Amino acid sequence: MYKHKAIMTDRRYQILLLIAKGYNNRQIAKKMGLTLCNTKLQKWRLYCYLGAHVQNEAILAGLQKNYLIPDDIEVKNKFEIIKTFEEK
């Protein structure tokens, strides 16, 4: 079985930033020059690293681990995620 490294790589960090900005998988793939399949794999690895299951959990974990700052988050998700972040 494949075991990926449990570290935050540059690619995972870039994907986390794009997720926080509201990009979908196709947009991330195009922006980073990846295939859609590879983008999904990298997102899965990022989620595993962060202990997240969905996008908002990944953004919240990114805030908690200081990979993101509130200004990195897209406006429509910002208030919901920041509220959750402040509660924890």
PyMOL CGO cylinders between C-alpha atoms (Angstrom):
from pymol import cmd
from pymol.cgo import CYLINDER

trace = [
    CYLINDER, 0.00, 0.00, 0.00, 1.19, 3.49, -0.85, 0.3, 1, 1, 1, 1, 1, 1,
    CYLINDER, 1.19, 3.49, -0.85, 2.01, 5.72, 2.07, 0.3, 1, 1, 1, 1, 1, 1,
    CYLINDER, 2.01, 5.72, 2.07, 2.41, 9.39, 1.29, 0.3, 1, 1, 1, 1, 1, 1,
    CYLINDER, 2.41, 9.39, 1.29, 4.61, 11.67, 3.35, 0.3, 1, 1, 1, 1, 1, 1,
    CYLINDER, 4.61, 11.67, 3.35, 2.79, 13.35, 6.19, 0.3, 1, 1, 1, 1, 1, 1,
    CYLINDER, 2.79, 13.35, 6.19, 4.26, 16.78, 5.53, 0.3, 1, 1, 1, 1, 1, 1,
    CYLINDER, 4.26, 16.78, 5.53, 2.95, 20.00, 4.03, 0.3, 1, 1, 1, 1, 1, 1,
    CYLINDER, 2.95, 20.00, 4.03, 4.53, 20.19, 0.59, 0.3, 1, 1, 1, 1, 1, 1,
    CYLINDER, 4.53, 20.19, 0.59, 4.61, 23.32, -1.57, 0.3, 1, 1, 1, 1, 1, 1,
    CYLINDER, 4.61, 23.32, -1.57, 2.02, 21.78, -3.91, 0.3, 1, 1, 1, 1, 1, 1,
    CYLINDER, 2.02, 21.78, -3.91, -0.35, 20.95, -1.05, 0.3, 1, 1, 1, 1, 1, 1,
    CYLINDER, -0.35, 20.95, -1.05, 0.06, 24.47, 0.31, 0.3, 1, 1, 1, 1, 1, 1,
    CYLINDER, 0.06, 24.47, 0.31, -0.73, 25.98, -3.11, 0.3, 1, 1, 1, 1, 1, 1,
    CYLINDER, -0.73, 25.98, -3.11, -3.81, 23.78, -3.42, 0.3, 1, 1, 1, 1, 1, 1,
    CYLINDER, -3.81, 23.78, -3.42, -4.94, 24.79, 0.07, 0.3, 1, 1, 1, 1, 1, 1,
    CYLINDER, -4.94, 24.79, 0.07, -4.65, 28.47, -0.88, 0.3, 1, 1, 1, 1, 1, 1,
    CYLINDER, -4.65, 28.47, -0.88, -6.66, 27.91, -4.06, 0.3, 1, 1, 1, 1, 1, 1,
    CYLINDER, -6.66, 27.91, -4.06, -9.33, 25.96, -2.15, 0.3, 1, 1, 1, 1, 1, 1,
    CYLINDER, -9.33, 25.96, -2.15, -9.58, 28.84, 0.34, 0.3, 1, 1, 1, 1, 1, 1,
    CYLINDER, -9.58, 28.84, 0.34, -10.02, 31.26, -2.56, 0.3, 1, 1, 1, 1, 1, 1,
    CYLINDER, -10.02, 31.26, -2.56, -12.96, 29.21, -3.84, 0.3, 1, 1, 1, 1, 1, 1,
    CYLINDER, -12.96, 29.21, -3.84, -11.39, 27.41, -6.80, 0.3, 1, 1, 1, 1, 1, 1,
    CYLINDER, -11.39, 27.41, -6.80, -12.94, 24.10, -7.89, 0.3, 1, 1, 1, 1, 1, 1,
    CYLINDER, -12.94, 24.10, -7.89, -10.95, 21.04, -9.02, 0.3, 1, 1, 1, 1, 1, 1,
    CYLINDER, -10.95, 21.04, -9.02, -10.92, 22.01, -12.71, 0.3, 1, 1, 1, 1, 1, 1,
    CYLINDER, -10.92, 22.01, -12.71, -9.79, 25.54, -11.95, 0.3, 1, 1, 1, 1, 1, 1,
    CYLINDER, -9.79, 25.54, -11.95, -7.04, 24.28, -9.64, 0.3, 1, 1, 1, 1, 1, 1,
    CYLINDER, -7.04, 24.28, -9.64, -5.87, 21.79, -12.29, 0.3, 1, 1, 1, 1, 1, 1,
    CYLINDER, -5.87, 21.79, -12.29, -5.72, 24.50, -14.96, 0.3, 1, 1, 1, 1, 1, 1,
    CYLINDER, -5.72, 24.50, -14.96, -4.03, 27.06, -12.71, 0.3, 1, 1, 1, 1, 1, 1,
    CYLINDER, -4.03, 27.06, -12.71, -1.36, 24.59, -11.54, 0.3, 1, 1, 1, 1, 1, 1,
    CYLINDER, -1.36, 24.59, -11.54, -0.88, 22.73, -14.82, 0.3, 1, 1, 1, 1, 1, 1,
    CYLINDER, -0.88, 22.73, -14.82, -2.05, 19.40, -13.39, 0.3, 1, 1, 1, 1, 1, 1,
    CYLINDER, -2.05, 19.40, -13.39, -4.47, 16.79, -14.66, 0.3, 1, 1, 1, 1, 1, 1,
    CYLINDER, -4.47, 16.79, -14.66, -7.87, 16.66, -13.00, 0.3, 1, 1, 1, 1, 1, 1,
    CYLINDER, -7.87, 16.66, -13.00, -7.06, 13.19, -11.64, 0.3, 1, 1, 1, 1, 1, 1,
    CYLINDER, -7.06, 13.19, -11.64, -3.78, 14.39, -10.12, 0.3, 1, 1, 1, 1, 1, 1,
    CYLINDER, -3.78, 14.39, -10.12, -5.53, 17.40, -8.61, 0.3, 1, 1, 1, 1, 1, 1,
    CYLINDER, -5.53, 17.40, -8.61, -8.07, 15.17, -6.89, 0.3, 1, 1, 1, 1, 1, 1,
    CYLINDER, -8.07, 15.17, -6.89, -5.28, 12.94, -5.59, 0.3, 1, 1, 1, 1, 1, 1,
    CYLINDER, -5.28, 12.94, -5.59, -3.34, 15.91, -4.24, 0.3, 1, 1, 1, 1, 1, 1,
    CYLINDER, -3.34, 15.91, -4.24, -6.48, 17.27, -2.56, 0.3, 1, 1, 1, 1, 1, 1,
    CYLINDER, -6.48, 17.27, -2.56, -7.10, 13.88, -0.96, 0.3, 1, 1, 1, 1, 1, 1,
    CYLINDER, -7.10, 13.88, -0.96, -3.53, 13.81, 0.35, 0.3, 1, 1, 1, 1, 1, 1,
    CYLINDER, -3.53, 13.81, 0.35, -3.92, 17.36, 1.66, 0.3, 1, 1, 1, 1, 1, 1,
    CYLINDER, -3.92, 17.36, 1.66, -7.16, 16.45, 3.42, 0.3, 1, 1, 1, 1, 1, 1,
    CYLINDER, -7.16, 16.45, 3.42, -5.50, 13.38, 4.95, 0.3, 1, 1, 1, 1, 1, 1,
    CYLINDER, -5.50, 13.38, 4.95, -2.61, 15.52, 6.18, 0.3, 1, 1, 1, 1, 1, 1,
    CYLINDER, -2.61, 15.52, 6.18, -4.97, 18.10, 7.69, 0.3, 1, 1, 1, 1, 1, 1,
    CYLINDER, -4.97, 18.10, 7.69, -7.39, 15.50, 9.08, 0.3, 1, 1, 1, 1, 1, 1,
    CYLINDER, -7.39, 15.50, 9.08, -10.22, 16.97, 7.04, 0.3, 1, 1, 1, 1, 1, 1,
    CYLINDER, -10.22, 16.97, 7.04, -13.07, 15.38, 5.11, 0.3, 1, 1, 1, 1, 1, 1,
    CYLINDER, -13.07, 15.38, 5.11, -14.55, 18.40, 3.33, 0.3, 1, 1, 1, 1, 1, 1,
    CYLINDER, -14.55, 18.40, 3.33, -13.39, 21.74, 2.01, 0.3, 1, 1, 1, 1, 1, 1,
    CYLINDER, -13.39, 21.74, 2.01, -14.47, 23.88, 4.99, 0.3, 1, 1, 1, 1, 1, 1,
    CYLINDER, -14.47, 23.88, 4.99, -12.74, 21.50, 7.42, 0.3, 1, 1, 1, 1, 1, 1,
    CYLINDER, -12.74, 21.50, 7.42, -9.54, 21.78, 5.37, 0.3, 1, 1, 1, 1, 1, 1,
    CYLINDER, -9.54, 21.78, 5.37, -9.71, 25.58, 5.42, 0.3, 1, 1, 1, 1, 1, 1,
    CYLINDER, -9.71, 25.58, 5.42, -10.39, 25.58, 9.16, 0.3, 1, 1, 1, 1, 1, 1,
    CYLINDER, -10.39, 25.58, 9.16, -7.48, 23.19, 9.78, 0.3, 1, 1, 1, 1, 1, 1,
    CYLINDER, -7.48, 23.19, 9.78, -5.28, 25.43, 7.61, 0.3, 1, 1, 1, 1, 1, 1,
    CYLINDER, -5.28, 25.43, 7.61, -6.20, 28.39, 9.81, 0.3, 1, 1, 1, 1, 1, 1,
    CYLINDER, -6.20, 28.39, 9.81, -5.57, 26.45, 13.01, 0.3, 1, 1, 1, 1, 1, 1,
    CYLINDER, -5.57, 26.45, 13.01, -2.16, 25.26, 11.81, 0.3, 1, 1, 1, 1, 1, 1,
    CYLINDER, -2.16, 25.26, 11.81, -1.24, 28.78, 10.59, 0.3, 1, 1, 1, 1, 1, 1,
    CYLINDER, -1.24, 28.78, 10.59, -1.01, 27.78, 6.92, 0.3, 1, 1, 1, 1, 1, 1,
    CYLINDER, -1.01, 27.78, 6.92, -3.73, 30.29, 6.11, 0.3, 1, 1, 1, 1, 1, 1,
    CYLINDER, -3.73, 30.29, 6.11, -4.70, 33.71, 7.35, 0.3, 1, 1, 1, 1, 1, 1,
    CYLINDER, -4.70, 33.71, 7.35, -8.26, 35.03, 7.25, 0.3, 1, 1, 1, 1, 1, 1,
    CYLINDER, -8.26, 35.03, 7.25, -7.44, 37.25, 4.26, 0.3, 1, 1, 1, 1, 1, 1,
    CYLINDER, -7.44, 37.25, 4.26, -6.71, 34.12, 2.18, 0.3, 1, 1, 1, 1, 1, 1,
    CYLINDER, -6.71, 34.12, 2.18, -10.33, 32.96, 2.40, 0.3, 1, 1, 1, 1, 1, 1,
    CYLINDER, -10.33, 32.96, 2.40, -12.95, 33.74, -0.21, 0.3, 1, 1, 1, 1, 1, 1,
    CYLINDER, -12.95, 33.74, -0.21, -15.57, 36.19, 1.00, 0.3, 1, 1, 1, 1, 1, 1,
    CYLINDER, -15.57, 36.19, 1.00, -18.62, 33.91, 0.71, 0.3, 1, 1, 1, 1, 1, 1,
    CYLINDER, -18.62, 33.91, 0.71, -17.09, 31.27, 3.04, 0.3, 1, 1, 1, 1, 1, 1,
    CYLINDER, -17.09, 31.27, 3.04, -15.14, 33.65, 5.22, 0.3, 1, 1, 1, 1, 1, 1,
    CYLINDER, -15.14, 33.65, 5.22, -17.64, 34.52, 7.92, 0.3, 1, 1, 1, 1, 1, 1,
    CYLINDER, -17.64, 34.52, 7.92, -18.82, 30.95, 8.47, 0.3, 1, 1, 1, 1, 1, 1,
    CYLINDER, -18.82, 30.95, 8.47, -15.26, 29.59, 8.72, 0.3, 1, 1, 1, 1, 1, 1,
    CYLINDER, -15.26, 29.59, 8.72, -13.91, 32.46, 10.83, 0.3, 1, 1, 1, 1, 1, 1,
    CYLINDER, -13.91, 32.46, 10.83, -16.83, 32.06, 13.25, 0.3, 1, 1, 1, 1, 1, 1,
    CYLINDER, -16.83, 32.06, 13.25, -16.05, 28.35, 13.59, 0.3, 1, 1, 1, 1, 1, 1,
    CYLINDER, -16.05, 28.35, 13.59, -12.31, 29.13, 13.99, 0.3, 1, 1, 1, 1, 1, 1,
    CYLINDER, -12.31, 29.13, 13.99, -12.97, 31.64, 16.79, 0.3, 1, 1, 1, 1, 1, 1,
    CYLINDER, -12.97, 31.64, 16.79, -15.23, 29.19, 18.61, 0.3, 1, 1, 1, 1, 1, 1,
    CYLINDER, -15.23, 29.19, 18.61, -12.50, 26.53, 18.84, 0.3, 1, 1, 1, 1, 1, 1,
]
cmd.load_cgo(trace, "trace")
